[in-house]
Amino acid sequence: MNNLTHSNLTLCKLSAIALTLFPLFHAQADELSYPPLLASQSDFGGVGLMQMPTGRMAPEGEFNFATTYNSEYQHFSASVQLFPWFETTVRYTQIQDLLYSNDPSFSGNSKLTDKGIDFKLRLLEETNWLPETSIGVRDFGGTGLFDGEFIAATKRVGPLDFTLGVGWGYIGNSGNLTSDKKDLNYNCDRDTSYGGEGGTVDYQRWFKGCAALYGGIEYQTPWEPLRVKVEYDSNDYQSDYPVVRGGIDMSQDNKFNYGLLYRATSWSDFHLSYERGNTWTLGVSLQTNFNDLRQIKRDTPADKYQPLAAVPMANKIPSKPSDTKQRQDEPVITSVYKVEPTIIAPAQPSTQTDTPKLSTNAINAQMLNQTDWKKVAADLSKIAGYDNPKIYLDTHSVTIVANQLKYMDRKEAHHRAATILANNTDKQMITEYRLIETRYNQPITETRIDADKFAQVATYGYINADMADSTEVSIPRSPQGTLVTQTDVDWLDKLSFDVSPTMVQSFGGSEDFYMFNIGATGSSAYRFNDNLELSGSLYLNLYDNYDKFLYDVPPDGTDLKRVRTLIRQYVQDSTVRATNLQLTWMDNLSDNIYYQAYGGYLEMMYGGVGSEFLYRPLNSQWAFGFNVNYAKQRDPDSMFGFFEDEQQVDPTSGRFYRVQTGVVTGHATAYYQPAWFPNTLLQVSAGQYLSDDKGVTIDLSKQFDSGVIVGAFATKTNLSAEEYGEGSFTKGFYISIPFDLMTIRPTQSRGFLSWMPLTRDGGQMLGRKYNLFDVTDARAPWYTKPIADSTK
């Protein structure tokens, strides 16, 4: 006991009090008398107390955006509970009294900004007697300003949450378990240097060096909005960057931090804490849950199924036996649909005086002449979401060929379409409805609907009738019969237009923490036929803060070709710019192999030619593809010109730099949606990038019940950290949000937000207008997966 420091004694007293109170609260606390105690954010982001993390996890799907402010730091963090057992946090930290650099021509008076990524894994779930226990790493991919590791256990007792943990690195700098911290490097054996380039994973430091105990209590008061936090801090703040580099006083007058949390609404918390015995910290966090997001719809009413009316026996025609199985004599589609119309002979007048029995051809002729197919096509588009459908009428079937634009729940689309077809065709004659779903006029899937089984589903003929009982999804075959709709008659029918708002933003730059531009993108496309398309996009810049740019070519000392870091030259001085103008041929080689060939101005910074092939079996977890391209860098000073000379001169600084005047780039990619790890997509790509470097990109994404997708990617090439420059390797995060969550009418469209800590030249892929994995999504839906029913 004589060897324990004052800190050890204090913490032991705190632990003893908690253990003494545990059985008392466990026995007497009435949980019904207190509001629920919810997980809350720490100063650094992620579930925790103030400075210290806890073992607690937020509900799966919870997203938090938070900021905290005190006299030394301002943290901006975004935290996502990807799985019940896995939390990840991305953070920017501005250091108040230190500049980004000492070169005003590079960063002006911008504050030093640190970027960090944290993660936490749950080891044990809480039970009646076991605490929720987690292990985590803070700032594992940054410069090392806040890097640290921890193991924490948290137990709930009535309105109280008790936490006891052990921290290393930044979290354990007080060293109350290992030393008196007189000489950190010698006594604690941990490299505490700061990474100059950042971005490296310093796993060799993990769980080494000074270790310290910490603890705390979070208390839910009887007044639901208010919570109280108290923690014992295991950091002594003597190794913080402002102290080491700036000589700023961050002395600790008290090891205990005290905080209040006020939940103003279900989606916002306000934080106030008194830390180190001398520092006030303010904070706010905004939260939602990606699993719970839903939008009330005001959809176009569906048609009501009209049962078959009684028909005199003399007029009844025996229908063909229902058979939804694939017919063996049907041809396999290998290219564009090329269908010769079936000639239907007109009905011959009957000389019989009895009620005539109509022939098959006569009934088809009747449907052909009496059905308003133009209205049927309009209803299929408006009510069922099948855009500009082609309708084929055969002896016993009706076939629809169209792109599904509206419903991610295809059972809803199938039900609406089948109802429209059933109500407008002869129910005795037509035994099958075929829905061939296309994308950019390429056949993706075919759904065969048995008319008799659908009639039972539509009229609730049995318990738990489900649309899937009447459908079978198969490889698309050529449509049979007579084309009864007129499509693409006028050249205007082949021309499409679209205007959409565009916003590009970046965080943590040298000139300013937040930079952005807002504009509008106008796109148009002309389809010559089912395979060939000419498309283009024009960007109009409406407002930006790019006047804060201080340089065109970053003075980072790397000798790589400037394939992406020239972005300033493309956006700063261009009010209007053609971002895309290309000719695309798209087709399929077989039932499961699709390909495209393209050429032109492929993206804002590059033009060239290329091709992509994708092997994607129907309903398969796997898909494999590859693309190969020849690309050349566009001249930012010209709307349609290209760089001709590799060596260029920066007019601002007079420095020489290199650009890409021609490169063969491409990648082989494997896509995997594992059944054993549901709602996830893994993509692994290997190949050559725009700066002539070679490597691998790994992309992992998770889809929540609402359809929101959160993903992360990392690219490592044969470039060293020094050759790559700041950041060490390419990495980033993205969120894909279905517009179905924001509109009152169903839609398959999505919005995409991406975040990269830095834009560098290594590990950069060529942008392409179309990606065949996206085009063929209906084969094993990922982006158009049905949104889960929130009532279940």
N, C-alpha and C positions, 0 to 999 in steps of 0.2 A: 504494500500500500504506500510505502514511503516514496516509491519511484513514480507514482502517478502525478501528473501535472494537475494544476488547478482546473484545466479544461476537462481532464478525465473525471475529476471529482464532480464537477458540475453536471456532466452528462450522465454519470452514474446516478446522481440524485434524481435527475429528470426521469431516467429509466425506472428507478425504484418507485417513484410516485405513480408512473403509468401502470406498472405491474400491480401496485397496491389497489389502484382504482379499477383495474380491469374486472375482477369478479364482482365488484359492487355494481358497476354499470351493467355488466352482463346479466346480473340477477334482477336488477330493479328498473332498468331503463325501459320505458314504454315507447317503442318506435312509433306508435300511432300518434303520440303527442307532439312529434316533431316533423317538420317537412322533410322530404328526402334530401340526403346529402349527395350532391352531384360532384363529379370530377371538375376541377378548375385548373386554370393555366398558371404556370410559374412565370417569373420575369423573363426567362429565356425562351418561353414557348414550350409546349408539351405539358402534360399533367404534372402538377407539383405544388409545392407550398409557395415560397418566394424565390430564394436563390437555390433551394434544394429540391431535387426531383423526389417523387414518391414511387411506391410500387404499384400505384393505382393506374388503371387503364380507362379511357373514355369508352362509351358505347361504340361498336363498330360503325364506321361511316361518318363519325363526327369530324367536322372540319372547323378549325379555329384560325382566325386571323387576329393577331394581337400586336400591340405596341406598348412598351413601357419606357418611361423617361425619368432620369435623375441627372445630377450634375456631372456625372462622368460618362454615362452611356445612354444611347437610345436604341432599343431593340425593336426590330420589325420581324415578326415570325408568322409562319403558316404551318399548321400542324394537322395531320390527317391520321385518323385511326384506320389504317388500311384493313387490318384484320383484328379480330377480338384480342389477339395476342401480340400485335405488332403496331407500334406507333412510330411515325417519322415526322421530323420537323426540319424546315428550311428557315434560316435566319440571316438577316442582315443586321449588323451592329455599327452605328456611327459613334466614333469616339469624339467627345465634345471638344476637347482642347488641342487636338492634334490634326494636322493637315494630311490630305491624301498623299502628297509628295512635297518636296522642297523646291520643285520646279514649277513656277507659276505659269509657264507657257504650256505645261502639260495638264495641270489640274486646277489652276487658279487658287481660290480659297476654299475648295471643297474639303469637307471633313474626311478623315481617314475612315474607310469603310471596310469592315471585315465580313466575310461570308462564311457561313457554317451550316453543317448538316448534322442532325442528331438522329438516333434511333433508340428504341427501347423494346425489349422482348420480355414477355411474361413467362416466368418459370413455373409458378404455382397459382392456381385460382384460389380465391378465398373460400374457406369453409367455416363451420362453426368454431373451429379451434385453430385453423391454420390461416396465416395472413396471406394476402395477395402479394406475391414476390416477383420482382422484375430485375432484369439486368440491362444496363444501357451504356451508350457511348455518346458523349457530347462533342460536337465539333470534330468529327472523325475525318472530314475531308477538307478542312480549311487550312489556315496558316498556323494554327496552333495557339491562338490567343486565349481560347477558352477550352482547350481540349482536356477532357477528363472522363472518367468511367465511374460506375457506381453499381452497387447491389442494394436494393431497398425493399423492405417489407412493410406493408400497411394493413392494419386491422381496424375494422369498424366496430364500435361499441355504442349502440344507441345513436346519439347525435354527434359522436366524436370519432374522428379518424386519427389513429395513432400511427406514426411512421418512425422506423429506425433503419438507418442505412450506413454503409461504408463507402467512402469516396476516395478516388485516386486523382492525381493530376490537379487541375484547377479546383475540382470539388474537394480535394483532400489536402490543400496546401497548408493547412494549419498543422498537419502531421501529428495530431494528438495520439495516434496509435503507434507511430514509428520513430519519431524524433522530436527534438525541440526546435527543429528547422533553423538551426544556426547556419548550416551550410547545406542548402537544398541538394545541390548536385552530388556532393560527397556522401552525405548521410542517407539520401533517399534513392540514389542510383536511378535517376530518370533524366533523359535529355529534355530540357525545357526550352530549347531554342525555338524561335519562330520561323516557320517555313516562308522563305522569301517568295517563291512562285505560287505557293498555295496549291490546293487541289490534290495533294498526295495523301494517301491513307497511311498514317504513321502507326501501323498496328504493332510495331516493335515497342512502342511506349505503353501500350494498353496494360492496365492493372499493375503498373510498376511505379516506383517512387514513393513519395509520402502518402500514407493512408490515414484517414481520419473518420471517426464516428460522427454522425449527425442524427438529428431527430426532430420531431415536431408533432404538432396537434392541429387539426382543423376542426372547428366546432360550428355546427349548424344551429343557429339560434332559433328560438320558437317563432321569431318573425322571419318568414320564409325568404325574403330577399337578402338577408344579412348573414354573412359567415365571418368567423374570426379565425386568424391563423397565427400560430406562434412556432418559431423554429430555432433550433440551435445550429448555428452556421459553422461548417467545417472548413471554410476558406478564411485566410487571414489577410488577403488582398495586398500582400507585399510583393507578389510576383505579377500583378496585373500590368498590362502594357502601358497604361498612362503613368504608372509609378516608375517602371523600368526605363521607358523612353523619354517621358515628358517630365519626370520629377514631380508629379502631382501627388499631393498628400491624400492617401486613401486609408488612413489609419482607422482601426476598429476600436471604438470605445466600449462596445458591448457585443458579446457573442450571440445574443438573442436578437432576432428580428420579429417585428410585430406587424400584422397586416389585417385590413378589413376588405371584404369583397361584397359588393352590392350588385345583385342581379336586377337590373332595371327592367329588362324584358326577357322573354324566353330566348332571345338571340343576342343579348348584350350583357356584359359584366364590366363593372368599374372597380379598379383596384387602388388602394392607398396603403402604403406600408412605410414603416420607420425602420431603417436598416443600418447596421454597423453602429448604432447608438448615436448617429450624427447625420444621417442622410434620408431625405424623403424621396419616395418613388411613387410616381403616378402611372396608371396603366388602364387600358381598355381592351377588351377582347370581344370579338363578334363570332358567333358560332351558328352552325346549322348541321343537319345530318343528311348526308347524301343518300342514305337508305330511305329516308322518310319523305323526300321531296315529291310532291305530286301537284297536278294542276287540274282544276275542274274544267271539263270540256263542254262546249256548246256545239256539238257535232251535227252534221246534216242528218236528219232522221232517216233511219233505214226503212226500206220497203217492208211491208208485212207480207209474209208468205200466204199465197192464196191456194188453198187445197183444191184438188181436182174435183170439179162438179160432177154430179151424176150424169152419165152418158147412156143413151139407149144402147141395148146390147148389139143391135145391128151395126152401130157405128164404132163399137169398141174394136180396137186393133191390138192384137197380142204384142206386147212390148218385148223387145229383145232382152234376154236374161241379163241381169246386172252383173257386170264383171269389171272391176276396177283394176285388174291385173294388167300388166303391160302386154299388148298384143305382139306376138313374135313376128308378124308379117309387116309391122310398121317400119319404115326406113329410118336409119339413124341420121340425125342432122349433123352435118360436119361443116357447114358454112352458112351463108345467108339463106333465109327461107326462099325457096324457089318453087312455088306451088302452081300447078296448072289447074285452073278452075274446073270444077266438076259440072258438066252440062246436065241440067235437070230438065227432063222432058215435061212439057206442059200436060196437065191432066186432060184425058180424052173424055168427051161428053158421053154419058151413059145412056143406053137405050132402054134400061130396065125401069119399070114403074115402081119397084120396091125401093126402100131407102138404100142408096148405094153404099158399098163398103169402099172407102177411099184407099188408094194404093199408097205405098211408101213415097214414091216420087210425087204423088199428088199432094200429100200432106206437106212434104218439103216445099213444094211449089207454093202451097198456101202460106206457110210460114214466111217464105221468101218474099211473097207479094204483100201479105197483110200485116206483117210485123213492121213497126216503125223502127228500123235498125239504127237510124240516126239518133232517135231518142234513147234507145238501149245503150248506145255508145256513150251518149252524154250522161246517162245515169251511172254507168260503170265508172266514168271519170269523177263525177261529182259525189256520188254516194259511196262508191267502193274504192276510190283512189287509184284506179287503173287509167293512166294518162294516155289519151289519144289511142284507144284500143283498136286493133284489127280483129274483126269477128268473122269466123269461118263456120259455115253451116254444113254439116254432113248428115248422112242418113239417120244416125242415132246419137249424134253428139254435136255440141256447140263448143268451139274453141276460141278462147280470148288470148291474144298476144299483145302484151303491154307492159310498161314499166309501172311498178307499184311505188307511188310517191308518198302515200298518206299514212298507212298503218304499219307500225312496228309489230303489232299483234296481227300476224297474218291470218289467224283463225277468224278474226273480225272481218278482215278483207274478204276471205273466202266465203264466209256466211252471207255478207252483203251481196257479193257478186253472184253467188248461186241463187239467191232469192230473186234478183233481177232477172236472171236467165230463166228461172223456173216460171216466173209470172208472165214471161213474154214468149214462151215457146210451148209446144204441145207436150204435156206431161206424159201422155201415153207413148209418144214416139221417141222423145229424147231421153236416153237412159244415162247419159254422162255429160258432165261439164268439165272442160279442160282449160286450166288457167296456166298459160306459159308466161312466167315472169321474166322480163328482160331488163337489161341495164345498158344504156347507150346502144340500144337495138340489138344487143347480143343475148341469146337465150341462156338463162341461168338455171332455172328450175321449172318443172312442170308439176302442177297439182291436179290430180284427177279426182273428181267428185262424183260419187255414185248418186244418181238422182233419187232412186227409191230410198236409200239410206238417209239422204239429206232430207227428204220429206218427213221421215220419222223424227230427225233431229229438230227440224224447223217447227214441227207441231208438238214437240215434247212427247213423242210417242212412247217413251220409256223413261225410267228414273235415271237421272244424271246424264241425260243425253248431251253429247259433246260433239262439236264440229269435227274433231279429229277422227271420230268413228266413221265418217263418210268420206274421208280424204286419204289419198296416197300420194306422197311426193316422190318424183322420179326424175331421171335424166330427161331433158326436153327432147321431144320428137317433132318431126315436121307436122304442121297443122294440116288436117284433112278437110276437104270439102270446098265449098264455094266462098270466096271472099265477098261478104255482103255489105261491107262498109267501104266508103271511099276516103282514103287518107293520103296526105301529101300530094294532093292534086295541084295546088297552087304553090309557086316557089316560096311564098311567104310562110306556108306551113312547115317548110324545112328550116326556117330561120328563127332563132330564139335569142332573147335579150334578158339581161339580168343586171340590176344595180343593187349593190350592198354596201353598208358602211364598213369601214376598215379602220382598225386602230392597232398601231404597233408601239410597244413600250419596252423600256429596259430599266433595270434597277442597278444601283451600285457603280455607276460609271465614274470616271475620273473627273469630268467637268461638272457633273451634277448628279445627285443621287437618283433622281427620277427624270427620264427623258421620254418623250412620246411624240407621235404624230397622229392626227385624225384626218381621215379622208374618205373618199368613196371610190369604189371599184366598179366600173362598168364592163360587163362581159357579153359577148355575143358568139354564136356558133351557127354555121350553116352546114347541114347534112346533105351531101350529094346523094348518098344512098345509105343502106344499113351499116356500111363499113367505113366510109370515108367522111371525114369532118374537117372543116376549116374553122378554127376558133381563135379568139383574141381577147385580151383584157387591157383596159386603160385605167391607170390610177390617177386620181385627182387629189392633190394634197391640199387640205382645207386649213389646217392649223397645226403648228408644232413649236417646240422650244429648241430647235436645232441651232438657233443662233448662239447657243452656249458652246457649240463645238469649237475647240481651240486648235484642232489639227486635222489634217486629212489622213496622214499615215502615222500610226502610233509609234512613238520613239521607244520601242521595246527591245531593240537590239537583235531580233530574230532575223534570219535570212530566208525564211520561207516565202514562197510566192503568195502575194496578197490576194487570196481568193475570197475572203470574207471581211477582213478588217478594213477594206476600202468602202464599207457600207456608207460612210459619211458622204463620200463623193456622189453616191447614187441618190441619196435622199435629201441632202441639204439644199441643193440648188435647183431641184427639179419639181416644178409645180405640177406638171403633167408628164407621165412616163408610160410607155407601152411595156407592161410587165410580161405579156405573153402574146405570141402570134405564131401559131403552129398548125401543121397539117398532120392529122392522125388517122391511121388505118387500124381498125380493131376487128378481130375475127377469132374463131376457134378452130384448132387443128383437129380435135376429136371431142368426144364427150366430156373429157376432163382436162383438156389442155387449151388454154387461151393465150393469145398473143396480141401485141400491139407494136406498130412501128410509127415513128414520129420524127418531125424535123421542123426547125424554125427557131424562133426566140422562145426558149423553153422556160425562162424565169427572168427576174429583173436583172440579174448579173451575168447570165450565161445563155448562149445559143448553141445549137448543134443538132445532131441527129442521133437516134438511138432506137432500141427495141427492147421489149420485155416479154418473157414467157412465164406462164404460171401453170403448174400442175395442181389441180384442186378437185379431188373426188367429192361427190355429193355426200353431205353429212359426215365428213371426215374431220377428225381432230387435227389432222396434219395438212399442210400445203407447202409446196416448194416452188421457188421461182428464181429467176436471175434476169438481170438487165445489163446491157452494155451500151455505152454511149461515147461519142466523140464530141467534146465540148470546147468552146472557145469563149474567152471573157469579153463581155460587151464593154465598149468605151462609154464611161459615164457622161462624157461631154457630147455625146451624139445619141440621137434617138434610136438609130438602127446600126451604128458602126461598131466595129470590134477593135480591140488592141491588136496592133500589128507587130510591135516591138516588145520583147520581154522586159528589157531594161527601161525604167521610167524614172522621172525626176519629180520629187515633191516640190511644187512651186512655193510652198510656205516656208519649208526649212532648207530646201536645196539638197536634201538627202536622196540617194538613189534607192530604188526598190524594184522588185520583180513582180510581174503579173503572169497570168496563165494564158498563153497564146495558142494552146492546143494540148489536150490531154485525153487519153482513153481512160474512162472511169466506169465502174460498174460493180455490182455485188450479187452474190448468191445468197438467198435468204430462205430460212426455214421458219415456218409459222406453226405454233402448237397451242391448242386450247385443251389443257389436260382435264380429263374427267375426274381425276383424283384430287384436283385442286380447282374447284369450280369457279367460274366467273373471272378467270385470269387468261391472259394471252401473252405468250413468250415469243419474241422475234429475235433471231440471231442472224446477222448479216456479216459477210466477209468479202473483202475486195479492195479495190484501189480508190482512193479519195481524190479530191480536186487538187490538192497540193502535192500530188505524186506519192503520197504516203500510203502504206498498206496496213490493214488492220481489221479489227472486228468491232461491231456495234451490237450491244445487247440491250433489248428493250423489253421491259416487263410492265404490264398494265393490269389494273383491277377494275372490274365493273360492279357498281353498286345496284341495289334494287331499283333505283330511280332511273337507271340508264347512264348516270354520270360515270365517266371513265377517268381514272387517275393513273398516270404512268410516269416512269422514269427511264432514262436511257444513259448509257455511258459508252464512249468509243475510245479504244486504246490502239494506237498505231505504232509503227516502228520508229517514231520520233521520240527522242529522250525528252525529259521534262525541260531541260535547258533549251533544246531546239524548238519545242512547242511554245514556250513562254509562260506567262502568268496563267495559272490554272492547271498546268501540267498535263491535262488531257480533257477531252470534250465530254460534257455531261449536261443534263438538263431534266426538266420536269414538264408535264403538260396535263391539262384538264380538258376533256371533251364533254360538252354539255348538250344533251338533246333539246332542240327547240320545243319539243313536245312538252317540256316542263314550263315553258314561258308563254305559250300560245294557247288560246282557248279552242283551237281546232287541231286535230291530230296532224302530225307531220313527221317525216323521217329525217329531216335536216338536222344538222348539228353545228354548234359553234366550237371553236378550238382555240384555247389559250395556252401558249407555251412560255416557258421561262428557262433561260440559260444564264448562269452566273456571269459568263463572259463570252463574247464572240471572238473566236480565234480562227486561225487559218488551217490548223491541223484537224484531221478527222471530219472534214466537211463533205457532205453528199450533194450531188446535183439535184436541184428541185425539178420535179416532173408533174405535169398537170394531172395525169391519171395514174393511179396505182391499181393494178389488176386485183390485188387482194381486196381492196375496197369495192371495186366494180363487181366482183363475184360474191359479195357478202351474203347474199341470200342462200348460198350453198351450205353455209354453216354459220348462221347469223351471229355477229359480234356487235357491229355498230347499229344494227337494226334488230337487236334482240328485244323481245317483248318486255315492257316494264312490268315488274312484279306487282301483283295486286296487294295494295297496302292494307286491305282488310283481312288478309289471311294471316 
